[in-house]
Amino acid sequence: MTSTELDVAVLTARGAQSTAIANALTAAGACVRALNRATAALDDPSALAAALEDADVVVYTAPLDYTSAVAEFAVNVAAAAAAAGVTRVVYNTNTRIPDTPTSAIGFESRRDTWQILTAGPIPVTAVEPAIYLENLLAPGVLSSATADGGLVLRYPLPGQVPVSWISLADLGRAVAAACVHGSPGEIIHPGPPAMTGPQLAAAIATALGVPVGFTALDPAVFEQGLGYAIGAGPAAGVASIYHWLTENPDSPVMSPEPGRCPGWLPASTPVAEWAAECLTVSARG
């Protein structure tokens, strides 16, 4: 089956990730149902099943919820997909998940969802992005450092942690490809080659034509600032990932694994190319 033959239901479609996924599927020629809380509430199994009726594939992006409701949502999605006769679920975890359990709810809530979905009768493919390049657009991440136009990149990661930074557009294309080519139980790692913090800063410097230095931000400071934007609970869940990575700087979890980068996976945009297009205005603002 090709993308033009697919009817794809995209859940939580008002978020930035799901919007990028819906856009990529539409560009690939799929028939896309962008479903939001009003049309397919994750806590309403019957409404979900009705919204998914006659869909071939369901794309589920884990919401920024790290409470016990996350497991309920996963159970409901699995049940609704089965009731509607869906042939496949593609699960966007919105983070990489370490192979072994951790203390970070940001990882473990996504692992729990994967286990619940794969325990159901519908085949599931997971797409595990590392960290989004769009995070660099947040206030205070990239800012002026010197009078001669130099910049400093502040991010809550130790400098030596390698990360496969991926854009939302590339996430969308990866999920769209997984809707066509993904296999049951397959875990996909989209994204370009991993970069450390200083390497990321150097790529941005090349794109912008100004010096850029990297500084590791304290995850507690990051969490506090994020809390003002999305609330303390979701911020704690997101920040738990950065706390864990700071405590485990040698972990390769945010790097691609060759066996999880299949040949059908679309090539990702180089970081310097993305930065030249997306960071020029914001970085100098």
C-alpha positions in Angstrom: 0.0 0.0 0.0 1.2 3.5 -0.8 0.6 6.7 1.1 -2.0 7.8 -1.5 -4.1 4.8 -0.6 -4.0 5.4 3.2 -6.7 6.9 5.4 -4.7 8.1 8.4 -6.2 9.4 11.7 -3.8 11.7 13.5 -4.7 12.1 17.2 -3.9 15.2 19.3 -3.7 17.1 16.1 -3.5 20.6 17.5 0.0 20.1 18.9 3.2 21.1 17.0 4.3 17.5 16.5 0.9 16.2 15.3 0.5 19.2 13.0 3.9 18.5 11.4 2.9 14.8 11.0 -0.5 15.7 9.4 1.2 18.1 7.0 3.7 15.5 5.9 1.0 12.9 5.4 -1.0 15.4 3.4 2.0 16.2 1.3 2.5 12.5 0.7 -1.0 12.2 -0.7 -2.7 10.4 2.2 -6.2 11.1 3.3 -5.7 12.7 6.7 -8.1 13.0 9.6 -6.7 15.6 12.1 -8.5 14.7 15.3 -8.4 16.9 18.4 -9.8 16.6 21.9 -13.2 17.8 20.7 -13.5 15.1 18.1 -11.6 12.3 19.7 -11.0 12.8 23.4 -8.4 10.4 24.7 -10.5 9.6 27.8 -13.6 8.7 25.8 -13.2 5.2 24.2 -16.5 5.2 22.4 -15.8 8.7 20.9 -12.4 7.5 19.9 -13.7 4.4 18.2 -16.3 6.4 16.2 -13.6 8.9 15.1 -11.3 6.1 13.9 -13.9 4.1 12.0 -12.7 3.1 8.5 -9.2 4.5 9.2 -6.3 2.4 7.9 -3.6 3.8 10.3 -3.8 5.7 13.6 -0.9 8.1 14.5 -0.7 8.6 18.3 1.6 11.3 19.7 2.1 11.0 23.5 0.7 14.1 25.1 2.6 16.2 27.7 0.9 14.4 30.5 2.9 12.4 33.0 0.2 11.3 35.4 -1.6 8.0 35.6 -3.9 9.2 32.9 -1.2 8.4 30.3 -1.8 4.7 30.8 -5.6 5.2 30.5 -5.1 7.1 27.2 -3.0 4.3 25.8 -5.5 1.6 26.8 -8.3 3.7 25.2 -6.3 4.2 22.0 -5.6 0.5 21.7 -9.2 -0.5 22.3 -10.6 2.1 20.0 -8.2 1.1 17.2 -9.2 -2.5 17.6 -12.9 -1.7 17.7 -12.6 0.5 14.5 -10.7 -2.2 12.6 -7.6 -0.1 12.2 -4.7 -2.1 10.6 -1.8 -0.3 12.3 -0.9 2.2 15.0 2.2 4.5 14.6 3.3 5.8 18.0 5.3 9.0 18.2 7.0 8.7 21.6 8.4 12.3 21.4 11.6 11.1 23.0 14.1 8.3 22.7 13.4 5.6 25.3 16.4 3.9 27.0 16.6 0.1 26.6 16.5 -0.4 30.4 14.1 1.3 32.9 15.2 4.6 34.4 14.1 7.0 37.2 12.8 9.5 34.7 9.0 9.7 34.3 9.5 11.4 30.9 11.0 8.2 29.6 9.0 5.7 31.6 5.5 7.1 30.8 6.4 6.6 27.1 7.7 3.1 27.7 4.5 2.2 29.5 2.4 3.5 26.6 4.5 1.4 24.2 4.0 -1.7 26.3 0.2 -1.1 26.5 -0.2 -0.5 22.8 1.9 -3.5 21.8 -0.1 -5.7 24.1 -3.2 -5.0 22.1 -4.3 -6.8 18.9 -3.3 -4.0 16.5 0.3 -4.0 15.1 2.3 -1.0 16.4 5.4 0.8 15.0 7.2 3.4 17.2 9.0 6.5 16.0 11.4 7.7 18.6 12.8 11.2 17.9 15.6 12.5 20.1 15.3 16.2 20.8 13.7 18.8 18.5 15.6 21.6 16.8 12.6 23.8 17.4 13.5 23.8 21.1 16.4 26.1 20.2 13.8 28.8 19.3 12.7 29.1 22.9 13.4 32.4 24.6 16.9 32.5 26.2 18.3 29.4 24.5 20.3 31.3 22.0 21.2 34.8 23.0 23.8 37.5 22.6 27.0 36.9 24.6 29.5 39.5 23.5 29.6 43.0 22.0 31.0 41.8 18.7 27.9 39.7 17.9 28.9 36.4 19.4 26.1 34.1 20.8 25.8 31.6 23.5 23.7 28.5 23.3 22.3 27.5 26.7 20.7 24.0 26.9 20.1 21.6 29.9 22.5 18.9 28.7 26.1 18.2 29.5 28.3 19.2 26.6 29.5 15.7 25.8 26.0 14.1 25.4 25.5 13.2 21.7 22.1 14.1 20.3 20.5 13.4 17.0 18.7 16.8 16.7 15.7 16.6 14.5 13.3 19.2 13.1 9.5 18.8 13.4 9.2 18.7 9.6 11.6 15.7 9.5 9.7 14.0 12.3 6.5 14.4 10.2 8.2 12.9 7.2 9.5 10.0 9.3 6.1 9.2 10.7 4.5 9.5 7.3 7.0 6.9 6.0 6.4 4.7 9.0 2.7 4.7 8.2 3.5 3.0 4.8 6.6 1.0 5.6 6.8 0.3 9.3 6.7 -3.2 10.6 4.9 -4.6 13.7 7.0 -4.0 16.8 9.6 -1.9 14.9 11.2 1.0 16.6 12.5 3.8 14.3 15.2 6.4 15.2 14.9 9.3 12.8 17.3 12.2 12.7 20.8 13.2 11.4 24.1 12.1 12.9 24.4 13.0 16.6 26.2 16.1 17.8 27.5 17.1 21.2 26.7 20.6 22.6 29.9 22.2 21.2 29.4 20.5 17.8 25.8 21.9 17.7 27.1 25.3 18.6 29.7 25.1 15.8 27.0 24.1 13.2 24.9 27.1 14.2 28.0 29.3 14.1 28.6 28.1 10.5 25.0 28.8 9.6 24.8 32.3 11.2 28.3 33.5 10.5 29.0 34.5 14.1 30.8 32.8 17.0 28.6 30.5 19.1 29.5 29.0 22.4 27.8 26.2 24.3 26.8 26.4 28.0 25.2 23.5 29.9 22.1 24.9 31.7 21.1 23.5 35.1 18.0 21.2 34.4 16.4 22.6 37.6 16.6 26.2 36.1 15.2 24.8 32.8 12.4 23.1 34.7 11.5 26.3 36.5 11.3 28.3 33.4 9.4 25.7 31.5 6.9 25.5 34.3 5.8 29.1 33.6 5.0 28.1 30.0 3.3 24.7 30.4 2.7 24.2 34.1 4.7 22.6 36.8 3.5 19.0 36.2 4.3 18.8 32.5 7.5 20.7 33.1 8.7 18.2 35.7 8.0 15.4 33.3 9.9 17.0 30.4 12.7 18.0 32.7 13.1 14.5 34.2 14.7 13.5 30.9 17.3 16.3 31.2 17.9 15.5 34.8 18.6 11.9 33.9 20.8 12.7 31.0 22.8 15.1 33.2 23.3 12.3 35.7 24.1 9.8 32.9 26.2 11.9 30.4 27.7 8.8 28.8 24.4 7.4 27.7 24.1 7.0 23.9 20.2 7.0 24.1 19.9 10.2 22.1 22.1 8.9 19.2 20.7 6.9 16.3 21.1 3.1 16.4 22.0 1.7 12.9 19.4 -1.1 13.2 16.7 1.4 13.9 17.4 3.6 10.9 15.8 1.6 8.0 16.5 2.3 4.4 13.0 3.7 3.8 13.5 6.4 6.4 13.7 9.8 4.7 17.0 11.7 5.1 17.0 14.4 7.7 17.8 18.0 7.2 21.4 18.9 8.3 21.5 21.0 11.4 23.4 23.8 9.8 20.9 24.0 6.9 18.0 24.1 9.4 19.7 26.7 11.5 20.4 28.9 8.4 16.7 28.9 7.6 15.1 29.0 11.0 17.5 30.6 13.5 18.8 33.7 11.6 16.0 36.0 12.6 15.4 34.7 16.1 19.1 34.5 17.0 19.7 38.1 16.1 16.5 39.4 17.7 
